[in-house]
């Protein structure tokens, strides 16, 4: 796909393109080479290439917006080239059971680009890889659900054994706000969120803000946040719920404020993912205003994730409730 300013939109329902291994240039199903491409309301599956690194959407151009789409059962959902002028926006999409199974292919693999905005999405059941991997210089990851389907439970795809739920291997200026981030009992790595574990690629791009998320660990042990040793700026960690076993964060200098950790927090119904605080839960009204990043980005959550791949306005309360959801 070479044209600039190209729009691809499914109409009269969501069309399903099953590549069944058919591919372009040894790269994947749709190879996008133009600028400012918009893809809306499509379902893509079956991307496979001889080197086992095929993608449903391979971005060789710059500036991609993907909305209202379902990418599943590909070797990669999205795979991008490295171009630091490129910005990518992904909204209201589902990614499931992508990955060849070798740990090197993922639901999404975003290369060294300028920025990734990833919001209101459902990314789940990566096949041994990560539910989201990004090397972008700036990452805004907001109001999503990262989780997996237990074996034997019906889902939109087969169950997977993901590695990291979120992997930001080169760090980046990153805001992670209002997400449900769940580690399944069956996983390929006990760490849930990894940041700069491969080193800091740019010393000016190493700020991490983790605010008003709900973390769930169903494994017997693990680490909620693993921070690379090369990160010198303290991670900002505020108003998060940590449910289940495991260490909170590996960075000793992290700024930790108004977080709540419990083996079994008082949710409305955790089994059905109603993670609103139950009446009387101790994390109701126990948060505090998180303020702004050093670049002026507001850290107050204004939306909540709604399944599947939706959102709704978050009620405004003071003091704020801890976690990704406000009390009803």
C-alpha positions in Angstrom: 0.0 0.0 0.0 1.9 3.0 -1.3 -0.6 5.9 -1.4 -0.4 8.7 1.3 -3.5 9.6 3.2 -5.2 6.3 2.5 -8.3 5.3 4.4 -9.4 1.6 4.6 -12.8 1.2 6.3 -15.0 -1.9 6.7 -18.7 -1.2 6.0 -21.9 -3.3 6.4 -20.4 -5.2 9.3 -16.7 -5.9 10.0 -15.0 -7.7 7.1 -12.7 -10.6 8.0 -9.6 -11.0 5.9 -8.0 -14.4 6.7 -4.7 -14.4 4.9 -4.2 -18.1 5.5 -0.5 -17.6 4.9 -0.8 -15.5 1.8 1.6 -12.6 2.2 3.3 -9.6 0.5 7.1 -9.3 0.2 7.8 -11.8 3.0 6.4 -9.3 5.5 2.7 -9.9 6.1 -0.8 -9.4 5.0 -1.1 -5.6 4.6 2.3 -3.9 4.1 1.7 -0.1 4.5 4.4 2.1 2.9 2.5 5.4 2.7 2.1 8.2 5.2 -1.0 9.0 7.4 -2.8 5.7 6.8 -6.2 5.2 8.6 -7.5 1.6 9.0 -10.9 1.2 10.6 -13.3 -1.7 11.3 -11.5 -4.7 9.9 -10.6 -8.2 11.2 -7.3 -9.7 10.1 -6.0 -13.1 10.9 -3.7 -15.8 9.4 -0.5 -13.7 8.7 2.5 -16.0 8.3 5.7 -15.7 6.4 8.8 -18.0 5.9 10.9 -16.3 8.6 8.0 -16.6 11.1 7.8 -12.8 11.6 4.8 -12.0 9.5 2.3 -9.3 10.6 -1.4 -8.6 9.9 -0.3 -5.0 9.5 3.4 -4.3 8.7 4.1 -0.5 8.8 7.0 0.5 6.6 5.6 4.0 6.2 4.9 6.5 8.9 1.9 7.7 10.8 -0.7 5.0 11.3 -4.1 5.2 13.0 -5.9 1.9 13.7 -9.4 1.9 15.1 -12.3 -0.5 15.9 -10.5 -3.6 14.6 -9.7 -7.1 15.6 -6.3 -8.7 14.9 -5.8 -12.3 16.0 -4.0 -15.5 15.2 -1.2 -13.9 13.3 2.6 -14.2 13.8 2.4 -10.5 14.8 -0.6 -8.3 15.0 1.2 -5.1 14.2 4.9 -4.9 13.4 6.5 -1.6 12.5 9.8 -0.4 11.1 12.0 2.1 13.0 11.3 5.7 12.0 11.6 8.4 14.7 9.3 10.7 12.8 6.4 8.3 13.0 3.4 8.6 15.3 0.9 5.7 15.8 -2.5 5.8 17.4 -4.5 2.6 18.2 -8.0 2.9 19.7 -10.9 0.6 20.4 -9.2 -2.5 19.0 -8.8 -6.1 20.1 -5.6 -8.1 19.8 -5.6 -11.8 20.6 -3.4 -14.9 20.3 -0.9 -13.3 18.0 2.7 -14.7 18.0 4.4 -17.6 16.4 5.1 -19.1 19.8 8.8 -18.4 19.9 8.7 -15.5 22.3 10.0 -13.1 19.6 6.6 -12.3 18.1 3.8 -10.4 19.8 0.3 -9.0 19.7 1.9 -5.7 18.9 5.6 -4.9 18.3 6.1 -1.1 17.9 9.6 -0.2 16.7 11.7 2.9 17.4 9.2 5.6 16.5 8.3 9.0 17.9 5.1 8.2 19.8 2.6 5.5 20.5 -0.9 6.3 21.8 -2.6 3.1 22.8 -6.0 3.5 24.5 -9.4 1.8 25.0 -8.0 -1.5 23.7 -8.2 -5.2 24.7 -4.9 -7.1 24.2 -4.9 -10.6 25.4 -3.5 -14.2 25.1 -0.3 -13.4 23.2 1.2 -16.7 22.1 4.4 -16.7 24.3 5.2 -13.1 23.3 4.1 -9.8 24.9 0.6 -8.3 24.8 2.2 -5.0 24.0 5.8 -4.2 23.1 6.9 -0.7 22.2 10.3 1.0 21.6 8.6 4.3 21.0 10.2 7.5 22.4 6.9 8.5 24.0 4.2 6.0 25.1 0.7 6.9 26.3 -1.0 3.6 27.4 -4.4 4.5 28.8 -7.7 2.8 29.7 -6.9 -0.7 28.2 -7.3 -4.2 29.4 -4.4 -6.6 29.2 -5.3 -10.1 30.3 -5.7 -13.7 29.2 -8.4 -16.4 29.0 -8.0 -19.3 31.5 -7.7 -22.6 29.8 -11.1 -24.3 29.4 -12.9 -20.9 29.4 -14.4 -19.8 26.1 -13.0 -16.6 24.7 -12.7 -14.8 21.3 -9.4 -16.6 20.7 -7.5 -19.6 22.1 -5.8 -19.1 25.5 -2.2 -17.9 25.4 0.8 -17.9 27.7 2.0 -14.3 27.4 5.4 -13.1 28.5 5.2 -9.4 29.7 1.8 -7.8 29.6 3.5 -4.5 28.7 7.2 -4.3 27.6 8.9 -1.0 27.0 12.4 -2.4 26.6 14.2 0.9 25.8 12.2 3.0 28.3 10.8 6.1 26.7 8.8 8.9 28.3 5.8 6.8 29.2 2.5 7.3 30.9 0.5 4.2 31.9 -2.9 5.3 33.3 -6.2 3.7 34.0 -5.5 0.2 32.8 -6.4 -3.3 33.9 -3.1 -5.3 33.7 -3.5 -9.0 34.6 -0.9 -11.7 34.8 -2.5 -15.1 34.2 -1.5 -18.2 36.1 -0.2 -19.7 32.9 2.5 -17.3 31.6 5.9 -17.3 30.0 7.5 -14.7 32.3 6.7 -13.8 35.9 7.2 -10.1 35.4 4.1 -8.1 34.5 5.4 -4.7 33.3 9.0 -4.3 32.1 10.7 -1.0 31.5 14.1 -0.4 30.0 15.3 -3.9 30.8 17.4 -3.7 27.6 18.9 -0.4 28.6 18.1 3.3 28.2 18.4 4.1 24.5 18.2 7.9 25.2 19.0 9.4 28.6 16.4 12.1 27.9 13.7 9.5 27.4 13.5 7.6 30.7 10.5 8.9 32.6 7.8 6.5 33.7 4.5 7.4 35.3 2.2 4.6 36.5 -1.1 6.0 37.8 -4.5 4.6 38.7 -4.1 1.2 37.3 -5.4 -2.1 38.6 -2.8 -4.9 38.5 -3.8 -8.5 39.0 -1.4 -11.4 39.5 -2.9 -14.9 39.3 0.5 -16.6 39.4 2.1 -17.9 42.6 4.8 -15.2 42.5 6.2 -12.5 40.3 7.1 -8.8 40.0 4.5 -6.2 39.1 7.1 -3.7 37.7 10.6 -4.6 36.6 12.7 -1.6 36.0 16.1 -1.8 34.2 19.2 -0.9 36.2 20.1 1.9 33.8 17.1 4.0 34.7 18.3 6.9 36.9 15.0 8.8 37.1 12.7 7.6 39.9 9.5 5.9 38.6 6.3 7.7 39.7 3.9 5.1 41.1 0.6 6.4 42.5 -3.0 5.4 43.1 -2.6 1.8 41.9 -4.2 -1.4 43.1 -1.9 -4.4 43.3 -3.8 -7.6 43.7 -2.1 -10.9 44.4 1.4 -12.0 45.3 4.7 -10.5 44.1 7.0 -7.6 44.5 5.7 -4.1 43.6 8.8 -2.6 41.9 12.5 -3.4 41.5 13.6 0.2 41.6 14.5 1.3 45.2 14.3 5.0 44.4 10.7 4.8 43.0 8.2 7.4 44.2 5.4 5.4 45.6 2.3 7.2 46.9 -1.2 6.1 47.8 -1.0 2.6 46.3 -3.0 -0.3 47.7 -1.7 -3.9 47.8 -3.7 -6.9 48.9 -3.9 -10.6 48.1 -7.7 -10.2 47.6 -8.9 -6.6 47.3 -12.6 -5.9 47.7 -13.8 -5.7 44.1 -17.5 -6.0 43.1 -16.8 -9.3 41.3 -13.2 -10.0 40.3 -14.1 -13.3 38.6 -16.2 -11.5 36.0 -13.8 -8.5 35.8 -16.1 -6.1 37.6 -13.1 -4.4 39.3 -15.0 -1.4 40.7 -14.4 -1.1 44.5 -17.0 -2.9 46.6 -18.9 -0.8 49.1 -16.6 -0.1 52.0 -13.5 -1.1 50.2 -10.4 0.6 51.8 -9.2 2.0 48.5 -12.3 4.1 48.1 -11.3 7.8 48.5 -7.8 6.8 49.5 -6.0 8.3 46.5 -4.5 11.7 45.9 -4.2 14.0 43.0 -1.2 12.9 40.9 -0.6 16.3 39.2 1.3 16.5 35.9 4.3 15.0 34.2 7.4 17.1 33.8 6.2 17.9 30.2 2.8 19.0 31.4 0.7 15.9 30.7 -2.2 15.6 33.2 -2.1 12.4 35.4 -5.7 12.5 36.5 -7.7 9.6 35.0 -10.8 10.8 33.1 -12.0 7.6 31.5 -12.5 3.9 32.5 -12.1 0.8 30.4 -15.4 -0.8 29.3 -15.3 -4.4 27.8 -14.9 -5.0 24.9 -12.4 -2.3 23.8 -14.6 0.6 24.9 -14.6 3.4 27.4 -16.7 5.6 29.6 -16.2 8.8 31.5 -14.8 8.2 35.0 -16.8 9.9 37.8 -15.0 12.8 39.3 -14.6 12.4 43.1 -12.3 14.0 45.7 -10.4 12.3 47.2 -10.0 10.0 44.2 -10.4 6.3 44.5 -7.4 4.1 44.0 -7.3 1.9 40.9 -8.6 1.9 37.3 -12.2 2.2 38.4 -14.2 4.6 40.7 -16.7 3.3 43.1 -20.3 3.3 41.7 
